[in-house]
Amino acid sequence: MKDNINVVFAHDHIFYKDNNEKIYSKTSLKQSAWDRYLNCFDNLRVIARMKYIGKGEDKNKLSLSSRKGVTFYKLPSISGFQNLIKNYGKAYNEAEKIIKDSDGVIARLPSEIGSLAIKIAKKHNKPYAIESVACAWDGLWNYGNIQGKIYAPISYLRTRKQISDCKNVIYVTEKFLQRRYPNKHYNTNCSNVELICDLQNEDVLKNRLEKLGKNDGDFKIGLIGNLSTKSKGIDIAIKAMKEITKKNSSYKLHIVGGGDQKYYKELISNLNLNEYVILEGTIPSGEKIYEWLDTLDIYIQPSFQEGLPRATIEAMSRGCFCIVSNAGGLPELINERYIHKKGNYEQLANLVMKYSINLDDINEQAKINYYKAREYNKEILEKKRSEFWSDFKNTIIRDSN
């Protein structure tokens, strides 16, 4: 039996390095995210994109990702046509050195680096597993430019073939990704969202129910999404606010998320919504974001693309009434009455206005959402995930003998 198992984790995620060689993440790949792998494997070698933290950037808005057992390797970006042509050869050679010296590969798809890692793993007969976390077609088609629409069918067909051929696949959805990217080998589903708040604390639901019906000021709508991509439907939310404010001026939309605000500030200004839409920037994950969610009356997620969205599940865990699009795994979380068609801002506006005055529905959904979120308890998910990675570990050991 192998004494030391070294596995490569491959994804397009952008990490951030400081002057002390510490690695940070803007989103979910913080230190604790590596537990699921290090519980089964001895060392993890992360190949991904990386940037240096610039002067004046606030590290407090980033989460530390560096930890014992995890080594980070910067690959040149191969996302986008220009980067793919310019950097593919260099990225391939650098990734091949790391993968040849490792025992297996975990490819998080869709991603260019994940796909590259699979190609190299197959060349060198290295066992590989796939984490299917989103739809390649939806992500590219709704990215916001013509290149994305051209590349969408190529990436979709490639990802579909990769998942179909793979012997170990873990999906983040219960049905959606399985239908689009079927696999007949060993596969399971397990959300990559883990809630670390106290899901047994009934005070959260009690406080939410007490808040209902007591709003005598502005009606606060919330949305969490990265402003750097069009896939979160932030423009749809803003356009919906234009429809809402034509009929009622007491609604305010608060948007949390990093990224360039220029496009959205212009859109807000052009629609004369400066008084009604507030761009709040980033809020640290954990207690700070939970405190913000507790101030909302409705949470919306008008995305064009989703796997299983962390932000929506976090909102549900605070008893928020949620209105979402029909993208990805969102319909697996929310009742169909509170779902609008992707891109339909008029339908979103109508749902907000209809249910914001319906206290019975809001009360009922607060309870349903709160208890549904309990399914994403870390202990429950860890057991299921551990079984999958233990099986992959056994595959590596078996293939090495």
N, C-alpha and C positions, 0 to 999 in steps of 0.2 A: 504493500500500500504506500502511496506517495505521502511523504512527511509534510510537505509544504505545497499548498495549492495556490497558485497565482493566477488571477483572472483579470481580464481587461474589460473595462466598462467604456463603451463607445457611444458618443452622442454629440450633437451640434451645440450643446449648451455652452454659453459664454461664461467663463469664470474670470475672476479679477484677482490679480496678484499685487501685493504691496511691496515696499522696499525691504521688508524683512522676510520675503519669500513665502509669506502666508497667503493662502488661497481663500477667496470669498465667493459667495453666490448672491445674486439679487433675488432669486426665487427659492424653490423648494429643496435644492440640493445642498443643504447645510450638513453639519457634522452628523446629526442623528440619522440622516437619510442613508448613510452607508452601513448602518447597523444590520439591515436586512441581508446584506452580502457578507459582511465580516462575521456574522454569526455562523456562516457555513464555510467561508473561504479564508485563508490565512492573510492574503494580501490582495489589494485591489489596485489596478493600474488604470487610471482615468485618462483617456485620450479625448480631447475636446478643444474648442476654441478658447482663447485666453487674451485678456487685455490687462494692461497695467493701470492701477488706480492713479488717476491724474491729480495734480495739485488742486486743492480746494474741494475735491470730492469728499463727501461725508461717509466715512466707513461705518458709521452708526446705522446707515440705511442698508448695509449689507450684512449677510449672515456668514460667520466663519465656517468654511468647509474643510479646511486642513485638519487632519487628525492622524494618529498612529495607525499604520496599516494601509494608508491610502497615499499613493504617489500620483502626482498630476503631470501630464505631458501635453505641451502645447502643440497643436497641429495648425497649419495654415488653413484658413477658411476655404472650403470648397462649395459653399452655398452661393447660388447665383451663377449665371452662365460665365461671366468674366472670371470669377474666382475658380470655377471648375476647370476652365481652360488653362489658366495661369498657374494654379497651385496643385492640380491633381497629382502630377508625378512626384512632387516633393512630399505631399501628404501621404501618398501610397508608400513611398520608401520609408518614411519615418514610422508610420503605423506598422509596417511589416516587421521592422526590427523588434518592436515591442511585442507584437503578437507571436512571432516565432519563438520568443523566449518565455512565453506564457503557456498556461495549461488549458485555457478556455476563454471564450468571449461572451460578454453580455452586450447585445446591441439594442439600444432603445430606439425604436422606430415610430414615426418616420424621421429620418435624419440622413444626411449625406455621409457623415463620418460613420454612423452605424452601418450603413450599406457597404461602405468601403471595408469596414472590419469584417463583415460577413464574407465578402469576396476573398479576403486574405485568409480567413479562417478555413474556408473550404479548400483553398489552394494548398494549405499546409496540414490538412486533416485535423484541425483543432475543433473540439466540440464547441458549439455555440448555442446560446439561447436568445430569444427575442422577447423584449417587453413591447407590446403594442399599446401605445398610449394616446394615439390620435389618428385621424384620417388624413392621409397624404393628399388626397384630392381636395378635400375641404380647405385644408390649410393653404395650399398654393392657389387654388381658384379664387379664394377670397383675400389673397395677400394684398392686392391693391394695384398690381401692374400687369401689363400684357405678357411679360416674361413668365409670370406665375401661372397664368392661364395656359400658356403654351406647354409649360413643363408639367402641369397637373396630371394629365393622362399618362405621361411617361413614368412619373414617380408613383402614381397609383398602381399601374400594372407591375412595376418592379417590386413594390412593397407587397403586393398580393402574391406574387410568385415566391418571394423570400419567406413569407409567413407560411405559405402552403407547403414549402419544402422542409421547413424547420421541424426538428423533432422535439423541441421544448419551447412552448410559447405561453406567455402569461399576458392576459388582456386586463385592461383597467375597467372595462365595461362588462355588463352581464350579457348583452345581446348585440348592441350596435356594431362594434368592431368585429365581432365574430361573424356577423352576416356579411360584412364587406370584405373581410380578409379571413376566410375560413381556413382551418387547419384540422387535418385528420389524424395527427399524431398526438403526443401527450401535450395537453394544454389545460389551463385553468383560468379562472378570472379572480382578480383581487385588486381592489382599488389601490392606486398609489397615493391616495390621500389618507393621512392618518390624523385624527383629531386628538390633540394632547390635552385639551381642556377637560375639566371634570364633567363627564357626560352623565354622571349620576346626581349631579347637583340640581335638584328640582327647583331651587330658587331662581334659576335662569328662566325657566318657563313661567313660574309664578310672577316674576317681575314683568315679563313680557305681557302676560294676560292682564295684569294690573294697569299697564301702560295703555292698552287698547281703549279707545273711546275717550281718552283724556286729552286728546290733542286739540288745543284751542288756538294754535298758531299755524305756522307753516307745516305742510305735509312733506316729510323728508323721504325722498327716494334715493337709494344708494346703488352704486355700481363699482365693482373692482375690476380693473383691466389694464393691461399694458398699452400705453398710448403709441408705442412704436409699431404696432401692427393693426391692420383693419379688421382682423379676425374676431375681435371682441365686440364688434358692433357698437362702438361708442358713438359713432356718427348717427346710428339708428336711434339710440337713446336721446341724443340731442334733438333730432328732428321730431321725435315723439313729443318732447317737451314743448316744441313750438305748437303742436296740435293741442296739447293739454292747456297751455296758457291762453289759448284763444277763448277757452270756456271757463277757466278757473285760474286765478293768479296766486293761489295759496300754495302751489306745488313748487318744490325746489329739488333739483337733481344735484347730488354730490358724487363726484367721480374720484376714486382713489386709484393711483397707479403711476409708475414711472414712465419715462420716455419723453420725447419732444412734444410740447404742448402747442406748437405754433399752428398747425393745421386746425386743431380743435378750437383754439382761441379765435381764429378767423371765422370758423363756422358759427361759433356762438355769437360773435359780433354781427355777422351778416344776417343772422336770424333774430337779432335784437333780444338776445337771451342773457345778456350779461348779469341781469338781476336774478335770473332763475337757474343758472347752471354754474356750479362752483367746481373748479379743478383743484383738488386738495393735495396733489402730489402723492408721495409715498408715505405709508404708515407702517411701522415695524410689525412683523407678524407676531402672533401670540396675543397676550393680554391687550395690547394697544388696539389691535384690529377688532378684537371682541368688544372692547368698550365702544368703538365707533359703530359697530353693527348694532349694538344695543340702543343707539340713538335713532335708528331708522324706523320708518313706518312700513316701507316696502323695499325689498331688494329685487333688482332686475338683472338679468343676464341675457342680453339680446345678441348673443354670439352667432357668428357664421360658422365657427368651427370649435369643437370641444371634444375631449376624451370624456373624462369624468371630472368636472370642474371643482377644484378645491374651494374657491371663493363661495360658490353656491352652497356647498356642504357646510362650510363654516357659518354662513348666514342661517341655514336651517338649524344648526346646532344652537343658535341663539333665539330660536322660535320666530324667525323672520318670516313674514308672508312673502313668497317669491313668485315672480312672473318671469318666465324664461322663453327662449326661442326653442325651435324643434331641432337644434343642432346636436349632432353626436349623441352622447349619453345623457343629455339633459332630460329627455322624456322618461328615463329610467328613475328619475328623482322626483319629478313634479307631476301632479295630476293634469291631465290633458286640458281641463278647463282653463288652466292658467298658462297655456303655451301659445305663442304666436309663431307665425311662419317667419323663417329667416328673412331679414331685410324689410319686413312689413312694419314700418314705424306707425302707420295709422292704426293697425290692429293692436300694437303694443300700447299706444295711447288710449285706445278704447278700453282695453283690459284694466289698465291702471285706474282710469276714471270710474269704471264699473265696480271694481272690487274694493277700491279705497273707501267707499261709503257703505260697504256691506260688512258690518262687524261680525255677523254670524260666520261668514266664510273666512274672514281673517282669523277669528278665534279658533275655528276648526283646523285651519291649515297651520296655525302656530303650533298646535299640539302634534299634528301629523308630521310636520317637518322636524320638530324637535326629536321625536322618537325615531324617525327614519334615520336621522344623523347618528344615532347610537350604533348603527350597523358599522360605522367607520371608526369604532373604538380600536385603538392601537393593539390591544391584547388579542382581540378577535382576528384582526387582519394578520398579525404576526404569525399566528399558528398556521393559517392557510398558506401564507407566503413561504414560511419555513419548510413546509412539506415540498413545495415546488423546487426551491433552491437545493434542498437536500437530495432530491432526485437528480438534479443536474450535476451535483457534486459526485454522486455515485456513477453517473455517466462518464465524467472526467476520469475517475479512478479506474473504472472498467476499461476505458480506451487506452489508458497509460500502461496497463499490464500486458 
